[in-house]
Amino acid sequence: LPEIRDYIIDHLHEDRAALEACSLTCRGWLTRARCHLFKCVTLNPGQHGERFRCLMQQASPRSDLRRFIQHVRVSGSVGAQQCWWDFGTVLGTGTGAGGEMDSASLPVIAWPVLRQTPPSRAGVDRSSSESGVLETVSWIQRILSASNDGPPLKNVITLSLSQVPLSGEVARTLTPYFANVRELEFNDCEALTFADFINFVCAFTQVHTWRIPGIQWLPQSQQSNGQIEAAALTSKLKRLEVSRKVDIPRLFNWLLTESAHLQITSLRCTI
């Protein structure tokens, strides 16, 4: 029976080798196996991205794999990268004469922001950031342009970004393909200004969940040129998850000022 067959394949959702074997068993097993095999995909400037591009170019209307994709992770790195979060620069570790924690060395919260930029280097660092944005836009367009001959990734509900520079330009590149995304996640991402981050998330008008394990931007004193363009769109925000790797005061102050918190029903803060 088809129902029993599908139940068995669903039970194998975490066993990729078994799912691949099921997809080769017969035509009747293929579609259900693909639902799990292509449910989550990773795109990056390296091998994962090129494989996805080739797969999309070879797909026929009858065997279009895009309809199976629900979760996409966009990674700006093709390998491991040392995390910017350095506890040694934030937490005191000294002790008093009796071995107890010295009050002067108690943990001090230093909300993570990008390093202060000396005026003499501000232009250089901004140019470097803009160059990173252009490179990111270039490889994302190269990979996703293979979808231009058919419908966008309309079934994707979660878009996760890792080590990706955030800007309006990057958002405008992604939104045509991920117009129906409901959840955004940010891991070790950077935005030149807080406004760049807000403009990025507001570009995805259907999103109701922000998961922010880690993101950083310049201190507020260096963000005079950033303009928030689409604050009103965040009225749909219903779920927010943040960690200590986020400048929480800056984010929460903006949410309260813009009344963007009114529909939030779930808030999770990880220390």
Solvent accessible surface area in square Angstrom, and as a share of the most:
residue,aa,sasa,rsa
1,L,159,0.79
2,P,75,0.47
3,E,124,0.56
4,I,97,0.49
5,R,66,0.24
6,D,29,0.15
7,Y,158,0.60
8,I,88,0.45
9,I,1,0.00
10,D,42,0.22
11,H,140,0.62
12,L,47,0.23
13,H,101,0.45
14,E,152,0.68
15,D,67,0.35
16,R,140,0.51
17,A,74,0.57
18,A,25,0.20
19,L,3,0.02
20,E,76,0.34
21,A,60,0.47
22,C,11,0.07
23,S,19,0.12
24,L,155,0.77
25,T,79,0.46
26,C,63,0.38
27,R,187,0.68
28,G,38,0.37
29,W,78,0.27
30,L,45,0.23
31,T,71,0.41
32,R,85,0.31
33,A,0,0.00
34,R,54,0.20
35,C,43,0.26
36,H,47,0.21
37,L,17,0.09
38,F,38,0.16
39,K,76,0.32
40,C,85,0.51
41,V,26,0.15
42,T,42,0.24
43,L,4,0.02
44,N,10,0.05
45,P,44,0.28
46,G,20,0.19
47,Q,121,0.54
48,H,98,0.44
49,G,0,0.00
50,E,53,0.24
51,R,153,0.56
52,F,12,0.05
53,R,59,0.22
54,C,52,0.31
55,L,62,0.31
56,M,2,0.01
57,Q,106,0.47
58,Q,145,0.64
59,A,26,0.20
60,S,50,0.32
61,P,133,0.84
62,R,203,0.74
63,S,38,0.25
64,D,17,0.09
65,L,9,0.04
66,R,18,0.07
67,R,108,0.39
68,F,13,0.06
69,I,2,0.01
70,Q,66,0.29
71,H,51,0.23
72,V,3,0.02
73,R,102,0.37
74,V,1,0.01
75,S,5,0.03
76,G,30,0.29
77,S,27,0.17
78,V,105,0.60
79,G,48,0.46
80,A,115,0.89
81,Q,122,0.54
82,Q,171,0.76
83,C,57,0.34
84,W,73,0.26
85,W,23,0.08
86,D,76,0.40
87,F,101,0.42
88,G,65,0.63
89,T,105,0.61
90,V,19,0.11
91,L,55,0.27
92,G,27,0.26
93,T,118,0.69
94,G,33,0.32
95,T,82,0.48
96,G,23,0.22
97,A,120,0.93
98,G,67,0.64
99,G,54,0.52
100,E,104,0.47
101,M,89,0.40
102,D,58,0.30
103,S,91,0.58
104,A,95,0.74
105,S,20,0.13
106,L,86,0.43
107,P,81,0.51
108,V,98,0.56
109,I,89,0.45
110,A,52,0.41
111,W,90,0.32
112,P,9,0.06
113,V,49,0.28
114,L,32,0.16
115,R,221,0.80
116,Q,119,0.53
117,T,19,0.11
118,P,69,0.43
119,P,129,0.81
120,S,100,0.64
121,R,118,0.43
122,A,47,0.36
123,G,50,0.48
124,V,85,0.49
125,D,47,0.24
126,R,85,0.31
127,S,66,0.42
128,S,71,0.46
129,S,35,0.23
130,E,91,0.41
131,S,51,0.33
132,G,26,0.25
133,V,18,0.11
134,L,113,0.56
135,E,114,0.51
136,T,9,0.05
137,V,12,0.07
138,S,62,0.40
139,W,21,0.07
140,I,3,0.02
141,Q,90,0.40
142,R,101,0.37
143,I,1,0.01
144,L,1,0.00
145,S,47,0.31
146,A,12,0.09
147,S,2,0.01
148,N,107,0.55
149,D,118,0.61
150,G,27,0.26
151,P,64,0.40
152,P,56,0.35
153,L,1,0.00
154,K,109,0.46
155,N,56,0.29
156,V,0,0.00
157,I,71,0.36
158,T,16,0.09
159,L,0,0.00
160,S,13,0.09
161,L,0,0.00
162,S,8,0.05
163,Q,51,0.23
164,V,1,0.00
165,P,34,0.21
166,L,3,0.02
167,S,17,0.11
168,G,20,0.19
169,E,74,0.33
170,V,0,0.00
171,A,1,0.01
172,R,152,0.55
173,T,12,0.07
174,L,0,0.00
175,T,30,0.18
176,P,82,0.52
177,Y,28,0.10
178,F,0,0.00
179,A,59,0.46
180,N,60,0.31
181,V,1,0.00
182,R,87,0.32
183,E,35,0.16
184,L,0,0.00
185,E,42,0.19
186,F,0,0.00
187,N,42,0.21
188,D,41,0.21
189,C,0,0.00
190,E,82,0.37
191,A,1,0.01
192,L,28,0.14
193,T,5,0.03
194,F,0,0.00
195,A,6,0.05
196,D,34,0.18
197,F,0,0.00
198,I,0,0.00
199,N,21,0.11
200,F,0,0.00
201,V,3,0.02
202,C,3,0.02
203,A,37,0.29
204,F,11,0.05
205,T,57,0.33
206,Q,75,0.33
207,V,8,0.05
208,H,61,0.27
209,T,2,0.01
210,W,6,0.02
211,R,50,0.18
212,I,1,0.00
213,P,48,0.30
214,G,1,0.01
215,I,0,0.00
216,Q,11,0.05
217,W,2,0.01
218,L,16,0.08
219,P,16,0.10
220,Q,119,0.53
221,S,96,0.62
222,Q,51,0.23
223,Q,17,0.08
224,S,95,0.61
225,N,117,0.60
226,G,25,0.24
227,Q,127,0.56
228,I,59,0.30
229,E,137,0.62
230,A,29,0.22
231,A,23,0.17
232,A,88,0.69
233,L,71,0.36
234,T,8,0.05
235,S,57,0.36
236,K,88,0.37
237,L,1,0.01
238,K,96,0.41
239,R,94,0.34
240,L,1,0.01
241,E,25,0.11
242,V,4,0.02
243,S,15,0.10
244,R,37,0.13
245,K,57,0.24
246,V,0,0.00
247,D,18,0.09
248,I,21,0.11
249,P,53,0.33
250,R,51,0.19
251,L,0,0.00
252,F,54,0.22
253,N,89,0.46
254,W,13,0.04
255,L,6,0.03
256,L,108,0.54
257,T,107,0.62
258,E,82,0.37
259,S,56,0.36
260,A,4,0.03
261,H,65,0.29
262,L,129,0.64
263,Q,91,0.41
264,I,40,0.20
265,T,121,0.71
266,S,45,0.29
267,L,97,0.48
268,R,150,0.55
269,C,61,0.37
270,T,70,0.41
271,I,147,0.75
